[in-house]
Amino acid sequence: MPETEESPVRGTATQTDPAPVRTRRVGSGAAWEPVVGYSRAVAAGDYIFVSGCTSIAGAEFVHPDDAYAQTAQAIANVEAALAGLGASLGDVVRTRMFVTDIRRWEEYGRAHGEAFADVMPATSMIQIGALIDPRMLVEVEAVAYKPGAGASPAAGSVAEAGLL
């Protein structure tokens, strides 16, 4: 994973919470992140928001026409993004699956169910017209709850995790 970035969230601290909410960001190294202007995941306060993940391994699209395998790969990419911010799939409280063919719901659902059987997050499966690559069948985004996720980790832990 590329390095993480920290910044305070704009706004004013309250009397009960004197410190501003801190954010940390992690990228996947994908070439399109700086072009489009987004982070793979952002930790803000106690929450981590993971951008939509597809069936990409490294820089390559994988698992053409296999809805189950594409979903499993997308979830593995969610997991990698969470790990970059000190969280895991066990911390996920919400997912959204954007699918190009709702008739294949059982294939997407089986991969999601296997990954989240012990967590059971709130989820939605939404059919959309298309994804950025016509071979892509599914995109998965997630929200995780991890107290302190947006706070700065010890400098050594970031370096040890290979994020700097």
Backbone torsions as a table, in degrees:
resi	resn	phi	psi	omega
1	MET	NA	143.6	173.8
2	PRO	-67.3	174.3	-176.6
3	GLU	-67.2	156.2	175.6
4	THR	-89.1	159.1	-180.0
5	GLU	-128.4	140.5	179.7
6	GLU	-117.1	147.5	174.0
7	SER	-162.5	151.7	175.0
8	PRO	-77.7	148.5	175.0
9	VAL	-79.8	137.7	178.9
10	ARG	-62.2	147.4	178.0
11	GLY	135.9	176.4	-177.5
12	THR	-108.4	137.8	176.7
13	ALA	-71.0	149.6	178.1
14	THR	-97.3	172.2	178.1
15	GLN	-62.8	-38.6	-178.2
16	THR	-78.3	-21.3	179.6
17	ASP	-131.7	84.9	-173.4
18	PRO	-70.2	-18.9	-177.9
19	ALA	-94.8	137.6	175.8
20	PRO	-66.9	153.2	176.5
21	VAL	-66.8	133.5	178.5
22	ARG	-98.6	149.5	175.5
23	THR	-123.9	150.4	171.7
24	ARG	-132.0	146.6	-178.6
25	ARG	-127.9	149.8	174.7
26	VAL	-137.4	142.1	177.3
27	GLY	-109.7	165.8	178.1
28	SER	-98.2	-10.2	-176.1
29	GLY	91.3	-0.2	179.7
30	ALA	-63.4	139.3	-176.8
31	ALA	-62.2	-27.5	-175.1
32	TRP	-84.1	-11.5	179.8
33	GLU	-59.3	-50.3	179.0
34	PRO	-70.1	-27.6	179.9
35	VAL	-69.0	-46.9	-178.4
36	VAL	-80.7	-27.7	178.4
37	GLY	85.4	55.3	178.2
38	TYR	-145.0	165.1	175.3
39	SER	-107.3	150.9	175.4
40	ARG	-62.7	-41.2	177.8
41	ALA	-149.8	148.4	178.1
42	VAL	-130.9	125.2	172.4
43	ALA	-96.3	125.4	178.5
44	ALA	-132.5	112.0	-175.5
45	GLY	64.6	-124.5	-178.0
46	ASP	-95.7	4.0	-175.8
47	TYR	-115.8	150.4	174.5
48	ILE	-123.8	127.5	179.6
49	PHE	-109.8	119.7	-178.9
50	VAL	-104.6	123.4	177.2
51	SER	-61.9	161.8	-179.9
52	GLY	-55.5	131.2	179.1
53	CYS	-114.5	142.1	-179.5
54	THR	-121.4	-169.0	-176.6
55	SER	-86.2	66.5	178.9
56	ILE	-115.8	131.5	173.5
57	ALA	-120.2	115.3	-171.8
58	GLY	68.9	-117.7	176.9
59	ALA	-114.5	10.4	-174.0
60	GLU	-110.0	139.4	171.2
61	PHE	-72.3	136.2	179.8
62	VAL	-130.2	158.6	174.8
63	HIS	67.2	51.9	178.2
64	PRO	-57.9	138.3	176.0
65	ASP	59.4	19.4	177.6
66	ASP	-118.4	94.5	-175.2
67	ALA	-61.1	-40.2	179.4
68	TYR	-63.7	-51.3	-177.0
69	ALA	-66.2	-37.2	177.2
70	GLN	-63.6	-40.6	179.0
71	THR	-65.8	-44.1	178.8
72	ALA	-60.3	-41.6	178.7
73	GLN	-66.5	-42.7	178.6
74	ALA	-60.5	-41.5	178.9
75	ILE	-68.2	-35.8	175.3
76	ALA	-62.2	-36.0	177.4
77	ASN	-70.1	-36.3	172.9
78	VAL	-60.5	-46.4	-178.9
79	GLU	-59.6	-42.2	179.1
80	ALA	-64.1	-40.4	178.5
81	ALA	-64.7	-43.1	177.9
82	LEU	-61.8	-43.4	-179.6
83	ALA	-59.8	-35.0	178.2
84	GLY	-63.7	-16.6	178.6
85	LEU	-117.6	18.0	174.3
86	GLY	79.1	23.4	-179.4
87	ALA	-124.7	179.0	-179.5
88	SER	-144.2	176.4	176.6
89	LEU	-60.0	-27.3	178.2
90	GLY	-64.9	-15.3	179.3
91	ASP	-94.2	-4.0	-175.4
92	VAL	-72.6	131.1	178.4
93	VAL	-114.1	-12.9	-177.2
94	ARG	-153.8	134.5	171.2
95	THR	-130.9	157.6	171.8
96	ARG	-134.7	132.3	176.9
97	MET	-114.8	117.3	176.4
98	PHE	-98.6	117.9	-172.7
99	VAL	-122.0	149.3	-178.5
100	THR	-92.7	-11.9	178.7
101	ASP	-146.3	97.1	-176.0
102	ILE	-63.9	-19.3	177.9
103	ARG	-64.1	-16.6	179.4
104	ARG	-97.6	22.4	-174.5
105	TRP	-54.5	-34.6	-178.8
106	GLU	-67.2	-34.7	177.9
107	GLU	-66.9	-47.9	177.6
108	TYR	-62.5	-46.9	-176.2
109	GLY	-62.8	-37.3	179.7
110	ARG	-63.5	-44.5	178.5
111	ALA	-64.7	-42.2	178.4
112	HIS	-63.7	-45.4	-179.4
113	GLY	-61.8	-38.7	178.6
114	GLU	-66.5	-39.7	-177.9
115	ALA	-73.4	-32.6	-171.9
116	PHE	-118.1	21.2	-177.4
117	ALA	-56.6	-38.1	-178.2
118	ASP	-87.0	-14.4	-174.3
119	VAL	-99.4	-43.6	-179.7
120	MET	52.3	58.8	179.4
121	PRO	-70.5	161.7	168.3
122	ALA	-63.5	142.9	-179.1
123	THR	-149.8	162.0	173.0
124	SER	-137.8	145.8	172.1
125	MET	-122.1	118.0	-171.9
126	ILE	-123.6	126.1	175.8
127	GLN	-79.8	135.3	178.1
128	ILE	-124.5	167.2	-178.0
129	GLY	-70.1	-39.5	-177.7
130	ALA	-170.8	160.7	170.6
131	LEU	-108.7	176.3	-172.3
132	ILE	-62.0	-29.7	177.2
133	ASP	-117.1	126.4	-175.8
134	PRO	-61.8	-16.3	177.3
135	ARG	-79.3	-16.7	-178.3
136	MET	-77.8	132.4	-178.5
137	LEU	-106.5	-21.1	-173.5
138	VAL	-150.7	147.2	171.6
139	GLU	-133.0	134.0	-177.2
140	VAL	-120.1	129.1	172.2
141	GLU	-120.2	160.4	-174.7
142	ALA	-146.6	156.4	170.8
143	VAL	-125.9	131.4	178.6
144	ALA	-120.1	151.4	175.5
145	TYR	-112.8	117.1	-178.7
146	LYS	-143.1	100.0	-178.5
147	PRO	-50.0	129.5	179.0
148	GLY	81.1	7.1	-176.0
149	ALA	-57.5	-34.4	-178.7
150	GLY	-82.3	-10.5	-179.1
151	ALA	-74.1	155.4	179.0
152	SER	-67.7	126.8	172.2
153	PRO	-75.8	166.6	175.1
154	ALA	-59.4	141.0	-177.5
155	ALA	-54.3	-37.8	-179.7
156	GLY	-65.8	-35.8	-177.0
157	SER	-69.1	-34.3	177.7
158	VAL	-66.2	-46.6	179.9
159	ALA	-63.7	-42.0	-179.6
160	GLU	-64.2	-32.0	-179.4
161	ALA	-77.0	-4.6	179.2
162	GLY	78.3	21.9	-176.9
163	LEU	-92.9	-8.6	178.5
164	LEU	-116.0	NA	NA
